[in-house]
Amino acid sequence: MTITQLQYVLAVAEYQNFTLAAQKSFVTQPTLSMQVQKLEDELDVLLFDRSKKPIAITEVGKKIVAQAKNIVAEAERIKDIVDQDKGFIGGDFTLGIIPTVMPTLLPMFLPTFIKKYPKVNLIIKEQATDTLIRNIQDGHIDAAIAATPLEIEFIKERPLYYEPFVGYIPPNHRLSSSKELATDDLEINDVLLLQDGHCFRDGVINLCKSPKNKTTDHFQIESGSFETLVNLSNEGMGMTLLPYLNTLELDDKKKQNLKHFKKPSPAREISLIYHKSELKIQITEALKDVIASIVRGAITFQDVKIISPLNK
C-alpha cells in the first residue's frame, strides 16, 4: 500500500470515473486503474463497483476512502512540518474567494503578497460559498475568503475585517432625504437584490427581517453584479445595499447617493477559512497578516453589528 495508491483511490471516489480521475491525477488511465487494482488485490476487497455508471463505492470502500483521506492529509502534514521548521513559505497554494469580495479585495492585497512571498504560487478561484466549503472538505483548495460565521465543524474561521453595509439611494427615492439609514427603514420589496446563491443576498434579507421570497406586483429583478443593481437604482427601480469596499470605486456623482447606517452599522464579517487539519498553515498565516494589515487602512468602522450570511 502506498500514498500514491490512496491518492488514486480518492480521485476515483470523487469523480466516479477512472478516466476523469486519471486526468485530474495527471497520469494515464491504465496506470491509475492498475494501481487501484493492486491495492484491491492486496486488501482482498472490492473498493468500487465498476458495473455501475457512474462507478459506485462499495460499503467497505466508503470506510477505506474515509481512512485514506486521513492518511493522505497526515502524509502532506509531514512536508508542512519540514517547511515550518525551515521557515519556508512557498509552493502551490489554492485560494478561493467569494464573488462579492473578489473584485474589491484581490487588487488590494495581491501585489503586496506576491512581492513579499515570491516563492508562493498562488492559485486563485472565484467560487460561491457552498462550492468553497465543499472544495475545502475535499482538499481542492487550501483556504478561502468568505462571509462568516458559517458554523461548520471541520472549518476554522479567522476574521480579517468587518465590512459595513451601505445604502445606495437614488434621487426621488422615499429615503433620499435621510441623513442616515436605520434597519427599520428597509422594505424588502423596495431593495434590489443579488441573485440567489450569493451570501450577501442572504445577509440583506436577514437585515430586512422580511420574508425570503421577494415579490412585487410589477417586476422582480435579481442580478449577479453590484454595478447592475446601482444602474437599476438610478433608473428608479428601487434602492440597493452595497458592501463598503464596493463603494470606494464609485464615481463622485454616484457617491452622492450613498447613505450610511446609524451605529451600530450592519456589517458582514469577512474571514479566512480553512480545514481544521491546518495544512500549509504557514502560508495561510502569511495571507491573513497581509490582508488584515492592508484592509485595516481602508475600513476604520468600529461600531458594527454582524449580520449572518446564512439563509435563515
Order of alpha helices (4+ residues) and beta strands (2+ residues): alpha-alpha-alpha-beta-beta-alpha-beta-alpha-beta-alpha-beta-beta-beta-alpha-beta-alpha-beta-alpha-alpha-beta-beta-alpha-beta
